Amino acid sequence: MVSAGLLLISHSTFGADSVEIFAKASALTMGPNDERAVIKITFRVGGKDREEIALVSEGEPFNPSSYTLTDESKEQIPVTPVIPKDIQELRLISSVMLLPAKAIKRESQYTLTVKEGTFVFETVSDNVTNHVPNTLAALNIKGESVSNVLDYVEKRQVGKSKVEIGAGTPGGVASIELVYDQSQFLHVDWMNLRVKGNADLTLNEADRGNYFNNVTGEGMFYKSLRPTGNYMELSLGGKVEADQTFDLANAGFNARWAWFVKNGLTDRIGHVFVKDSVNVPPLVIISYDFLENIRQTNSATANDDPRHRVTGLVRYQLPISRDLDLSALPTLGGKYDLSVDFEIKGTYDSASEKIHDQSWISVVFERSAGLDRFKPAFTLTWARGKSAPRFEQVSALFAGFRLIF
């Protein structure tokens, strides 16, 4: 879970110490394809952050009526406290997440009122344990912090780090994607940096002509736009690609346009199976690559002419079920969120003068939502088409394990 923005506002005092209550906009991973902007309440004692200070069994920290959230027009927005999965095992908590009934808006100002006695804090002063309730607190949440969080929620849908291991060949396959994202690089407002590495590997050497065989590294600067209210970005950067043995390698630059296309059709489809799901619109990406060959061994065949590539991609994740009980299956056990994740992708490559299909679809069983982003998932994936740089045919079914972070 990643948070952004901060603001103080109220504190209650006892003895020589003071407890300060803070509120800020934050991002919370609720489940597959379900990243939400929430309000996070934290505590500080004597000017220092405290991990666990509020008692679970005293006060009313998880009662929705303990909080009142209002916007700039004084309209009240109901909030629902997110109850931790392991609440029965907790005695003290360090924070409370509040999920607004409607999406908080960019650049808007909000006020969160916390009723007296909502929290009972436990501290030790002069070897004496104190249990002291909070006083009435009015916490102002600035629009800048909301905007930063919404930026994170939207950008995270464009690039997520993941590791996936699959079985479907004698040696298995591995897919690794690592993403580093830095907003306002070098403190320049418009300069956002993203570094991305992909490796789609076939672990058995004899199968590399029939399965995954690609390593790609990209570095780009991008600009976020919202001309229609939906997240959009334009990027320009460099790209290096190779097969996994580095017998064939190309390098050059690329330009990319990405847009979440909000539409009524996928919005309705997204709520067919899970009525209260947060439906993220389909992601559409159009990109252009200019690449030149920088390495070619005798075992690799490549065209020395520069490569011009145009790629079109549509990606969408459809929620199917939430909290699906699979405890009857010993290898799984517990509750899972079920979704279908698919990508329709086509690439025109000037060297081969062909359009190559690179589509795939996965059925994903992910551990039900918690506060931790690192939730394991089991996947069943079908991939087909021809992948750069060799463009050898792939058509395979894999079962495996995925971790997104």
N, C-alpha and C positions, 0 to 999 in steps of 0.2 A: 504494500500500500504506500502511496506517495502523497504528500500533502504540500500545499503551497499557500502563502499568505498568512498573516498573523495579526491578531489584535487583542489588546488587553481591555479588561475594563473594570472588573469589580473584585474586591477581596473582602474576606471576613477576617477578623483578628482575634487571637487568643494568646495570652501570655506574652512572651517576647517574640513570638512568631506571627506571621501573617500568611494566610492562604489566598492566593490570587487565582481567579477563574478566567481562563482564556477561551476565546472562540475564534475559529478560523474556517475558511472553506477548505475542503479536503476531497481527495478522490478515493473511492472505495470500490474494490473489486467484489461484486456480488455473485458472479458466476460467469459462465461462458458468454462472451460477447456482451457483457453486462458490467460496464464501468460507469459509476455514477458520481456526480458531484453531491457531497453531503456537507453537513456542518459538524465539525469536530470540537468537543469541549475537552480541555486539558487543565491541569492544575500546576501551581508553582508554590513552593514554600520557601520563605526567606530569600526570594530572588533566584531560586534554583528549581529546575524541573524535577518533579517527583514521579517515579514510575508507577507506584501504587500507593494511594492515600485515601481514596473514598471507599467506604464500606458498602458492600453489596446488600447486606441484610438490613441496613438502616437507611432512612430517607426514602425517596422515591425516584431513583435515577433512571428507571426504565418505564416510568409512567408518562405517556404522551401529554397528559394534562399539566405536567410539571414545567412545560416549556411553551412559550408563545413566540412565534417568528412572524415579524411584520415587514413588509416592503416599504418603499418610499412613499407610497400612497396610503400607508397605514392599513392596508389589507392584510388580514391574518392568513398565514399559510400553515396548515396542520403539519406537524412533524411526527415521525415514528422513530423512537430509539431502536437502534440495531442491537439486538440481544446476542452476546457472544455464544457460540456453540457450546463452550465449556463453562457456562455460567454456574452450573451446579458445583463445580470444583473450585470456584473463585471465592475468596474472602474480601479482597481489596481489588479495586480497578484503578487504572491510570487515565482513562478517558471514556467518553461516551460519544457515539456517532448518532447523528440525527438525520433521518432521511426525509426531505421535504416532500409533501404530497404533489407538488408540481415543480418543474425544473426551475432552479434559480437562474437569473438572467445575468448576462455579461454586463459589467460596469454598473450594476445596480447596488444600492446601499440597503442593508438589512439590519434589523435590530432583533436580537434574541433575548427574551426575558426569562430568567431562571428563577422560579419561585423559591421563597425562603424554605429551608429544610429539605430541599431536593437532594442535597448531598450532605452526608455526615462524614467529616474528615477525622482520620486517626493520626495523631502525631505524638511524639514523645518530647517532653520538655522537663528538664531537671529530674530525669528518671521517673516522670509521671506520664502515664498514657492518657491523652485527652481525646474525647469524642465531641466534636463541635460542629453544629449544622451551619450551612452557609446562610448569609443574609440575602435579601432580594438583590439580584444582579441584572443589569441591563447592558448587554454586550453589543457593540456596534461592529458590524461586519462590512468592511469596505469593498467597494466594487472592484478595486484592483486585485484583491485576493481571489474574488470570485472569477475574474477573467483569467487569472493565471491557472486556476484549477481546471476551468473549462478547456483552456488550451491543452493542458495535459491529457484530459479525458479524450479529446478528439484526436490529438496526435498519436496517442497510444494505440488507437485502432489502425493507424497507418503502418506502424512498425512495432512489433513485439519480438523480444528475444525468445527463442525456443530451442529445445533439444528433443529430437524424436528418433527412437530406435525401432526398427521394424524387422519382421521376419517374413520372408517370401522367396528368398533365394537360399542356397546352401550356406552362405556365409552371413546373410543378413544385410540390411541397409541402414544408413544413418543420415539424418537430415539435421543440420545445425544452423541456426540463424541467430546472430548476435547484433544488437542494435544499441548504439550510444547516441543519445540525443541531448544537445545543449542549446537551450534558448538564449538569445541575446549573447552570442559568442563574442568575447572580447568587449562585452558591455555595449555592443552596438544593437540598437532596438530591432532593426530589420534583419540582422544577420543571425540566422538559426542554423546550427550545424548538426548534421546527422552522419554518422559513420556506421556502415552496415557490412557485415560479412556473412556469406552463405556458403555452405558446403553440403552438397547432396552426393553421398558416397555409397558405392557398392563395396562391401567389405571383402568379398571373394573376388580375386583378380580375374578369374575365368569368366565372371558374369558381367564385367564392366561394359561389354559391348551391347548388353541387353537391358541394363538397368541404369541407375543414376550414376553420373560421372561428370560432376561440375563443381568448381570452386570459384566464387566470385567475391570481389571486394569493391565497395563503393564508398566514396566520400562526397558529400554534397552540401551546398548551402541552399536553404529553402525559405520561401516567404509564405506566410499564412494569409489567406484571403477569405472573405465571407460576402460575396456580392449578392447571394440569394439567401443568406441566413445559414446555409450549410457550410461545413468546413471544407476549404479548398486550399491546395498549396501548389506552388510552382517551384521547381528545384533545378539546379544546374551543378554538375560536378564531374568527377573523374571515375573511371571504371576499369577494372582489371579482371579478366576471366581466364580460366584454364581448366583442362581436365585434371582429375585427381592425381595423376602421375606427373603433371606439368610437362608433358611431351608437346603440348600445344597450348599456346597462351596468346591472348589478344589484349590490347589496352587502347584506351581512348577517352572520350567524354560522352556524357549523356545529359539530356534534358527531359524533364518529366512534369506531367500535370496530373494531379490526383483530386478527386472530388467525390464526396458522399452525396449521392443523388437521392434526395428525399422524394418519395412518390407514394401515392395511395395504395398501389397494388402490393408492394412488398410490406408496407405498413400493416395491411390487413392480413397478409400471409403470415407475418411474424407473430401475430396474436391468435392464430388458429388453434395451436396446441397448448401454448402457455399464455393464458389470457393477460397476466400482469407482467409479461416480459418487457424489458426495455429494448425496443427494436432499433438497431443501428442500420441506417440505410445501406444499400449496396455501395461498395467502393469501386469506382471506375478510375483506371490509370491508363494514360496514353504516354508512351515514352519513345524517344529517338536516341539511338546509339551510333556513334561513329567510332569504329575500331580498326586498328591495324595490327597485323601479326608481329609479335615480338619474340616468339620462340617457336621452333618447329624442329623436331628430331626426325630421324629416318622412319620411326614407327608411326609418325603422325602425318596426315595429309591435310594440307591447308592451301587456300588460295592466297597469293601474296597481295592481291588487290585489296584496297580498303573496303571494309564492310559497313554498309548502311543498314540499320535495323530499325523497324517500326513495330512496336508491340502494343497491343490492346488487351486489357484485362478487366474482368468483372469478378468481384469476390463478394460473397454473402454467406452469412451464417444463420441458419434457421433453428430456433429453439424447438425441441420436440417434447421434452418432459423435464420437470424439475423434481428433485428429491425422489428419484426413482429408487425403490428399495431392492437392492441386489444382494441382500444378506444371505439369500439361499445359495448363492454361488461362492464356494470356499475361496476361489482365487481372487474374487473381487471383494465381497463383503461390504456392507454399509450402503449409504445412499449416494446416488450419482445424478448429475444433470446430463441429459442426452441432447445432442444437437447434431445437425448436418452442416458441415463446412465445405464449401465448394468454390472452385476458381475456374472460370472459363478464360482461356488465354490463347492468343494467337500471335505469332511473330513472323514478319516478313524479313527475310535475310537476302541482301542483294547478291552475295557470293553464290548462294545456291539457287537464287531466283525462284524461291518457293515460300509459301506460307506454311509455317510449322505449328501444329496444334500442340499445346503444352498444358492441357487441362488436367485437373484432378478433383476428386471428391473424397471426403472423409466422414465417417460416422464416429462421433467423439463421445466417450463416456468419461466425464470429469467429476471428480469428487465435489459434492455439494458445497455451496458457497460458504466461505468463512472469511476472516479478516486477512488471511494469508494469500498472497498472489501465487505462491509456489504450490499449486495443487496438481497432483499427478492426474493424468488422463490416459485412458486406453483407446486406441484408434484402430479403425479398419479403413484402409485407404486404397483407392484404385487410381493409378496414374497412367497417362498415355501420352503419346506424341514424341517429339524429337527435341532434345535439350541441347543448348549451346554448351561448349563450342563445337563439339563433333557432330551434333544433330543426328545421333544414332537412335533408332526406333526404341521406344519404351512403351510397354503395355503390360502392367503387372498389378497384382493384388497383394497388399501387405497388411499384416496385423502387428501392432506394436504399442509402444509407450511414448507419451508426450508430456513435456513439462514446459509451461509458458511462464515467463517472468519478466 
